[in-house]
């Protein structure tokens, strides 16, 4: 498999808006950064985005996340390693990503609103939308995983 094009270079005027939203979530988080990165990782698992999985796993490890939690993230319902806040965020992000029957189930919404403020839930939704967008760009254009270096910005690594 080889990369098709680099949409972040060729389509920079369009992707700049996505970068701006991602930068806002990074610099002005209502929700804590480690949780946002866990959301990015979980959504990237669902979508099968190797580049984003590489990036967010490395970023999470650099933030002090444990390898055990990363290895079990895909099975978060079957372990006690995650907090109620994390579980509610994962359920919300999964429901927003998959939109089964074109909706987010009421029970997922109710669980999320018990834990998150309206502002936090709005931010979690935008974070989920952003990572889904990046996943789709990377998968469509075959952006390869494995080469991300934390702290080094380039057009490929701007996800």
C-alpha positions in Angstrom: 0.0 0.0 0.0 1.4 3.4 -0.9 0.2 6.9 -0.1 -1.9 8.5 -2.7 -1.6 12.2 -2.1 -0.9 14.4 0.9 -4.2 16.1 1.4 -2.8 18.3 4.2 -0.3 19.8 1.7 -2.4 19.8 -1.5 -5.6 20.9 0.2 -4.2 23.1 2.9 -6.7 26.0 2.4 -9.5 23.5 3.2 -7.7 21.5 5.9 -6.6 24.8 7.6 -10.1 25.0 9.1 -9.8 21.5 10.5 -6.3 22.4 11.9 -7.8 25.5 13.6 -10.5 23.5 15.3 -7.9 20.8 16.4 -5.6 23.6 17.7 -8.5 25.1 19.7 -9.2 21.8 21.3 -5.5 21.4 22.1 -5.0 24.9 23.5 -8.3 25.7 25.2 -9.7 22.4 26.4 -12.8 22.3 28.5 -12.2 18.6 28.7 -8.8 17.4 29.9 -6.2 16.6 27.2 -5.5 13.0 28.3 -9.2 12.2 27.9 -9.4 13.9 24.5 -6.5 11.8 23.3 -8.1 8.7 24.6 -11.2 9.6 22.6 -9.0 10.2 19.5 -7.4 6.8 20.0 -10.7 5.0 20.6 -12.4 6.6 17.5 -9.3 5.8 15.4 -9.6 2.1 16.6 -13.2 2.1 15.4 -12.2 3.6 12.0 -9.0 1.6 11.6 -6.7 4.7 11.1 -3.1 3.5 11.5 -1.6 7.0 11.4 -3.9 8.3 14.1 -3.4 5.2 16.2 0.3 5.6 16.0 0.1 9.3 16.8 -2.3 9.2 19.7 -0.7 6.1 21.3 2.7 7.9 21.3 1.2 11.1 22.6 -0.7 9.3 25.4 2.4 7.4 26.4 4.3 10.7 26.5 1.6 12.1 28.8 2.1 9.2 31.2 -0.7 6.9 30.1 0.0 3.2 30.8 0.5 0.6 28.0 -2.0 -1.7 29.7 -4.8 0.9 29.4 -3.9 1.5 25.8 -3.8 -2.2 25.0 -7.3 -2.7 26.6 -8.9 0.5 25.3 -10.7 -1.5 22.6 -12.3 -3.6 25.3 -13.0 -0.8 27.8 -16.4 -2.2 28.7 -14.7 -5.4 29.9 -12.1 -3.9 32.3 -12.1 -1.8 35.4 -9.1 0.2 34.3 -11.2 3.1 33.1 -13.1 5.7 35.2 -16.8 6.4 34.9 -15.9 9.7 33.2 -13.8 7.9 30.7 -16.5 5.2 30.1 -19.1 7.9 29.5 -16.8 9.7 27.1 -16.0 6.4 25.2 -19.7 5.5 24.9 -20.6 9.0 23.7 -17.7 9.1 21.1 -18.6 5.6 19.8 -22.3 6.5 19.4 -21.4 9.8 17.6 -19.0 8.0 15.4 -21.2 5.0 14.4 -24.7 6.7 14.6 -26.5 3.4 14.6 -30.0 3.9 13.4 -29.0 7.5 12.7 -29.1 8.5 16.3 -27.2 8.6 19.6 -29.2 6.4 22.0 -31.0 8.1 24.9 -29.2 6.0 27.5 -25.8 7.1 26.1 -26.9 10.7 26.2 -28.3 10.4 29.7 -25.1 8.7 31.0 -23.0 11.5 29.4 -25.1 14.3 30.8 -24.8 12.8 34.3 -21.1 13.2 34.1 -20.3 16.0 31.7 -21.6 19.6 31.6 -23.2 20.8 28.4 -20.0 22.7 27.5 -17.9 19.5 28.0 -20.3 17.4 26.0 -20.3 19.8 23.2 -16.5 19.8 23.2 -16.4 16.0 23.3 -18.7 16.0 20.2 -16.5 18.4 18.3 -13.4 16.3 19.3 -15.1 13.2 18.0 -16.1 15.0 14.7 -12.5 16.3 14.3 -10.8 12.9 14.7 -13.4 11.2 12.5 -12.5 13.8 9.8 -8.8 13.2 10.2 -9.4 9.4 10.1 -11.2 9.7 6.8 -8.6 11.8 5.2 -5.8 9.5 6.3 -7.6 6.3 5.3 -8.8 7.7 1.9 -5.3 8.9 1.0 -3.5 6.0 2.6 -1.4 8.1 5.1 0.8 5.5 6.6 1.2 4.9 10.3 4.4 4.2 12.2 6.4 7.4 11.4 4.9 9.9 13.8 7.4 11.6 16.1 5.8 13.4 19.1 6.6 17.1 19.1 7.6 17.3 15.5 5.1 19.2 13.3 4.8 18.4 9.6 1.9 18.3 7.2 1.5 14.5 7.6 1.6 14.7 11.3 -0.9 17.5 11.7 -3.6 15.1 12.8 
